[in-house]
């Protein structure tokens, strides 16, 4: 799996109310992104990715927080 596939699989695992919109200019990357729908992440993997997402705080928007959480 590529990092992009894992990211897409994580968003897809969040439920039908979220739709990832990856961008690409190459057919190979489009096919790679589409393959993310077949990746099934475990609950532990989703939890670990959630923790990573919460830990990210960039210098551009340090005041950003999770919405509705």
N, C-alpha and C positions, 0 to 999 in steps of 0.2 A: 504494500500500500504506500502511496505517496502522501506527503503531508497534506496536500490539497484534498485527496480522497478522504483522509481521516477527518479533516475539518468539515467537509460536506456531509459525511456520514454522521458526525456529531450533531450538526444542525438538523438533519433529517430525523435523527433519533428524538429530537425535542418535540415532535408531534406535527400534525398536519397544519397547524396555525402558522408555521414558519416555512418560508420557501427560499432556499438559497438561490442566488442569481450569480453564478460564476461567469466571468468573462474570459474569452480567449479568442485568438485569431488563427489557431491551428486545429485542424481536424483531429490530430492525435490527442491534443489536450481535451477537446470536447468529448471524445470517446473515453478518455481516462476519467474525466469528471463524471460522466454518465455511469461509469462502472461503480461509483460510490454508492449507488442505490442497493447494490448487492452486499455491501459490508454491514455486518451486524455487530455492533459494539455491545459488550457486556455491561451490566449495571456498574461494575467497578471501573471499567474504562470510561464510561460516561461521567461518573463521579470524579475521576481524576482529571478529565478534560474540563469539567465545570470548575474545579479548584484552580486549574491553570488560568482559565478565563477570568476568574475573580482576582487572581494575583496580578494580572497585567494592568499596569498603570503607566501610560506613556507621558512624555513631557509635553506633548501638544495639548492634551485634554486631561490634566491630572485630576480635575474636579468631577469627572464623569463618574456616575454611579449606575448601578443596575436599576432599570425602570420596573416599577411594580413588584419589587421584591422586598 
